[in-house]
Amino acid sequence: MTIRLGRWTAELYQRAIYITRGPNPDCRHCRGEGGIEVGHRMTDSGDIDYDTDVCGCWDPAGFRIPLWRRSRRNQAVPF
């Protein structure tokens, strides 16, 4: 189950809730894309390969809230 509020995303799993924040759409460095160009190099075929890094406005790792284990007692009773 996933819930999105603006640039925040909360994902619910059986044992934890993962909360991440997306890139800032008003960021002047990455223009809301989350990555910035830190350099480039020429490949052997003559094409340009751009090196990117994560912008400071975005934390793709987020954080995790562990949940307690659910008890297995009385699972047959729906109440």
Summary of the structure (lengths in Angstrom):
residues: 79
radius of gyration: 20.4
end to end distance: 22.5
largest distance: 67.5
contacts: 144
relative contact order: 0.23
helix: 0%
strand: 48%
